[in-house]
Amino acid sequence: MTLSIWEPLQGRTPLWKVVWVYGFAVSLAYTVIGMMLPLDNAGVSWTYMLIGLLITLYQLIALWRCAFNSRSHAWGVLVRIAVVASLLLIPVGIYLFATQPTLFDL
């Protein structure tokens, strides 16, 4: 199994692979890395958040482009609705992170 970061952006990857490999596995690895970082440092937390935003945008573009690469047309529609909802919520998350960073303390 070869992984190419460009294949999902071109819409040539099966939807299941985009969700589980490029979505879930990458997000899990990114979260584990974040657990090792000193996120109480403002510079580190902003850098971590910006990298996370870039990863999220990549994942959303890949999901949009590959949404109909499944057996069910309904999954494609559902995935595209989820992508739009996510894009609408990203500015809310950035605003809350910028104005109330204590909300993100665990």
Rosetta constraint file for C-alpha pairs under 8 A:
AtomPair CA 4 CA 8 HARMONIC 7.74 0.50
AtomPair CA 5 CA 9 HARMONIC 7.41 0.50
AtomPair CA 6 CA 10 HARMONIC 6.42 0.50
AtomPair CA 7 CA 11 HARMONIC 6.55 0.50
AtomPair CA 7 CA 12 HARMONIC 5.60 0.50
AtomPair CA 7 CA 13 HARMONIC 6.11 0.50
AtomPair CA 8 CA 12 HARMONIC 5.73 0.50
AtomPair CA 8 CA 13 HARMONIC 5.09 0.50
AtomPair CA 8 CA 18 HARMONIC 6.89 0.50
AtomPair CA 8 CA 62 HARMONIC 4.95 0.50
AtomPair CA 8 CA 63 HARMONIC 7.76 0.50
AtomPair CA 8 CA 65 HARMONIC 7.06 0.50
AtomPair CA 8 CA 66 HARMONIC 6.60 0.50
AtomPair CA 9 CA 58 HARMONIC 7.86 0.50
AtomPair CA 9 CA 61 HARMONIC 6.53 0.50
AtomPair CA 9 CA 62 HARMONIC 4.97 0.50
AtomPair CA 9 CA 65 HARMONIC 6.42 0.50
AtomPair CA 9 CA 66 HARMONIC 8.00 0.50
AtomPair CA 10 CA 62 HARMONIC 7.85 0.50
AtomPair CA 10 CA 65 HARMONIC 6.82 0.50
AtomPair CA 11 CA 62 HARMONIC 6.87 0.50
AtomPair CA 11 CA 65 HARMONIC 4.56 0.50
AtomPair CA 11 CA 66 HARMONIC 4.62 0.50
AtomPair CA 11 CA 69 HARMONIC 7.96 0.50
AtomPair CA 12 CA 66 HARMONIC 6.67 0.50
AtomPair CA 12 CA 69 HARMONIC 7.76 0.50
AtomPair CA 13 CA 17 HARMONIC 6.72 0.50
AtomPair CA 13 CA 18 HARMONIC 6.69 0.50
AtomPair CA 13 CA 66 HARMONIC 6.20 0.50
AtomPair CA 13 CA 69 HARMONIC 7.06 0.50
AtomPair CA 14 CA 18 HARMONIC 6.58 0.50
AtomPair CA 14 CA 66 HARMONIC 6.61 0.50
AtomPair CA 14 CA 69 HARMONIC 5.09 0.50
AtomPair CA 14 CA 70 HARMONIC 6.42 0.50
AtomPair CA 15 CA 19 HARMONIC 6.21 0.50
AtomPair CA 15 CA 63 HARMONIC 7.18 0.50
AtomPair CA 15 CA 66 HARMONIC 5.61 0.50
AtomPair CA 15 CA 67 HARMONIC 5.97 0.50
AtomPair CA 15 CA 68 HARMONIC 7.24 0.50
AtomPair CA 15 CA 69 HARMONIC 5.27 0.50
AtomPair CA 15 CA 70 HARMONIC 5.78 0.50
AtomPair CA 16 CA 20 HARMONIC 6.04 0.50
AtomPair CA 16 CA 70 HARMONIC 7.55 0.50
AtomPair CA 17 CA 21 HARMONIC 5.31 0.50
AtomPair CA 17 CA 22 HARMONIC 6.79 0.50
AtomPair CA 18 CA 22 HARMONIC 4.87 0.50
AtomPair CA 18 CA 23 HARMONIC 5.96 0.50
AtomPair CA 18 CA 59 HARMONIC 7.75 0.50
AtomPair CA 18 CA 62 HARMONIC 6.84 0.50
AtomPair CA 18 CA 63 HARMONIC 6.49 0.50
AtomPair CA 18 CA 66 HARMONIC 7.52 0.50
AtomPair CA 19 CA 23 HARMONIC 4.74 0.50
AtomPair CA 19 CA 24 HARMONIC 6.22 0.50
AtomPair CA 19 CA 63 HARMONIC 7.37 0.50
AtomPair CA 20 CA 24 HARMONIC 4.84 0.50
AtomPair CA 20 CA 25 HARMONIC 6.14 0.50
AtomPair CA 21 CA 25 HARMONIC 5.03 0.50
AtomPair CA 21 CA 26 HARMONIC 6.64 0.50
AtomPair CA 22 CA 26 HARMONIC 5.59 0.50
AtomPair CA 22 CA 59 HARMONIC 6.79 0.50
AtomPair CA 23 CA 27 HARMONIC 6.01 0.50
AtomPair CA 23 CA 59 HARMONIC 6.10 0.50
AtomPair CA 24 CA 28 HARMONIC 6.03 0.50
AtomPair CA 25 CA 29 HARMONIC 6.19 0.50
AtomPair CA 26 CA 30 HARMONIC 6.09 0.50
AtomPair CA 27 CA 31 HARMONIC 6.09 0.50
AtomPair CA 28 CA 32 HARMONIC 6.27 0.50
AtomPair CA 29 CA 33 HARMONIC 6.28 0.50
AtomPair CA 30 CA 34 HARMONIC 6.18 0.50
AtomPair CA 30 CA 52 HARMONIC 7.79 0.50
AtomPair CA 31 CA 35 HARMONIC 6.29 0.50
AtomPair CA 32 CA 36 HARMONIC 6.88 0.50
AtomPair CA 33 CA 37 HARMONIC 6.78 0.50
AtomPair CA 34 CA 39 HARMONIC 7.56 0.50
AtomPair CA 34 CA 48 HARMONIC 7.30 0.50
AtomPair CA 37 CA 44 HARMONIC 7.58 0.50
AtomPair CA 38 CA 44 HARMONIC 6.84 0.50
AtomPair CA 38 CA 45 HARMONIC 7.76 0.50
AtomPair CA 39 CA 44 HARMONIC 5.76 0.50
AtomPair CA 39 CA 45 HARMONIC 4.76 0.50
AtomPair CA 40 CA 44 HARMONIC 7.69 0.50
AtomPair CA 40 CA 45 HARMONIC 6.84 0.50
AtomPair CA 41 CA 45 HARMONIC 6.13 0.50
AtomPair CA 42 CA 46 HARMONIC 6.07 0.50
AtomPair CA 43 CA 47 HARMONIC 6.11 0.50
AtomPair CA 44 CA 48 HARMONIC 5.99 0.50
AtomPair CA 45 CA 49 HARMONIC 6.02 0.50
AtomPair CA 46 CA 50 HARMONIC 6.10 0.50
AtomPair CA 47 CA 51 HARMONIC 6.17 0.50
AtomPair CA 48 CA 52 HARMONIC 6.06 0.50
AtomPair CA 49 CA 53 HARMONIC 6.09 0.50
AtomPair CA 50 CA 54 HARMONIC 6.35 0.50
AtomPair CA 51 CA 55 HARMONIC 6.26 0.50
AtomPair CA 52 CA 56 HARMONIC 6.03 0.50
AtomPair CA 53 CA 57 HARMONIC 6.12 0.50
AtomPair CA 54 CA 58 HARMONIC 6.20 0.50
AtomPair CA 55 CA 59 HARMONIC 6.19 0.50
AtomPair CA 56 CA 60 HARMONIC 6.09 0.50
AtomPair CA 57 CA 61 HARMONIC 6.11 0.50
AtomPair CA 58 CA 62 HARMONIC 6.11 0.50
AtomPair CA 59 CA 63 HARMONIC 6.03 0.50
AtomPair CA 60 CA 64 HARMONIC 6.08 0.50
AtomPair CA 60 CA 83 HARMONIC 5.87 0.50
AtomPair CA 61 CA 65 HARMONIC 6.12 0.50
AtomPair CA 62 CA 66 HARMONIC 6.00 0.50
AtomPair CA 63 CA 67 HARMONIC 5.44 0.50
AtomPair CA 63 CA 79 HARMONIC 6.94 0.50
AtomPair CA 63 CA 80 HARMONIC 7.47 0.50
AtomPair CA 63 CA 83 HARMONIC 7.28 0.50
AtomPair CA 64 CA 79 HARMONIC 7.17 0.50
AtomPair CA 64 CA 80 HARMONIC 5.74 0.50
AtomPair CA 64 CA 83 HARMONIC 6.71 0.50
AtomPair CA 67 CA 75 HARMONIC 7.16 0.50
AtomPair CA 67 CA 76 HARMONIC 4.34 0.50
AtomPair CA 67 CA 77 HARMONIC 7.34 0.50
AtomPair CA 67 CA 79 HARMONIC 5.90 0.50
AtomPair CA 67 CA 80 HARMONIC 6.52 0.50
AtomPair CA 68 CA 72 HARMONIC 7.57 0.50
AtomPair CA 68 CA 73 HARMONIC 6.18 0.50
AtomPair CA 68 CA 75 HARMONIC 7.17 0.50
AtomPair CA 68 CA 76 HARMONIC 4.43 0.50
AtomPair CA 68 CA 77 HARMONIC 7.72 0.50
AtomPair CA 69 CA 76 HARMONIC 7.49 0.50
AtomPair CA 70 CA 75 HARMONIC 7.20 0.50
AtomPair CA 70 CA 76 HARMONIC 7.29 0.50
AtomPair CA 72 CA 76 HARMONIC 7.02 0.50
AtomPair CA 73 CA 77 HARMONIC 6.52 0.50
AtomPair CA 74 CA 78 HARMONIC 6.14 0.50
AtomPair CA 75 CA 79 HARMONIC 5.99 0.50
AtomPair CA 76 CA 80 HARMONIC 6.19 0.50
AtomPair CA 77 CA 81 HARMONIC 6.25 0.50
AtomPair CA 78 CA 82 HARMONIC 6.24 0.50
AtomPair CA 79 CA 83 HARMONIC 6.20 0.50
AtomPair CA 80 CA 84 HARMONIC 6.30 0.50
AtomPair CA 81 CA 85 HARMONIC 6.22 0.50
AtomPair CA 82 CA 86 HARMONIC 6.06 0.50
AtomPair CA 83 CA 87 HARMONIC 6.18 0.50
AtomPair CA 84 CA 88 HARMONIC 6.29 0.50
AtomPair CA 85 CA 89 HARMONIC 6.33 0.50
AtomPair CA 86 CA 90 HARMONIC 6.21 0.50
AtomPair CA 87 CA 91 HARMONIC 7.74 0.50
AtomPair CA 88 CA 92 HARMONIC 7.73 0.50
AtomPair CA 89 CA 93 HARMONIC 6.41 0.50
AtomPair CA 90 CA 94 HARMONIC 6.28 0.50
AtomPair CA 91 CA 95 HARMONIC 6.04 0.50
AtomPair CA 92 CA 96 HARMONIC 6.19 0.50
AtomPair CA 93 CA 97 HARMONIC 6.06 0.50
AtomPair CA 94 CA 98 HARMONIC 6.07 0.50
AtomPair CA 95 CA 99 HARMONIC 6.02 0.50
AtomPair CA 96 CA 100 HARMONIC 5.26 0.50
AtomPair CA 96 CA 101 HARMONIC 6.79 0.50
AtomPair CA 96 CA 103 HARMONIC 7.70 0.50
AtomPair CA 97 CA 101 HARMONIC 4.74 0.50
AtomPair CA 97 CA 103 HARMONIC 7.52 0.50
AtomPair CA 97 CA 104 HARMONIC 7.19 0.50
AtomPair CA 101 CA 105 HARMONIC 7.31 0.50
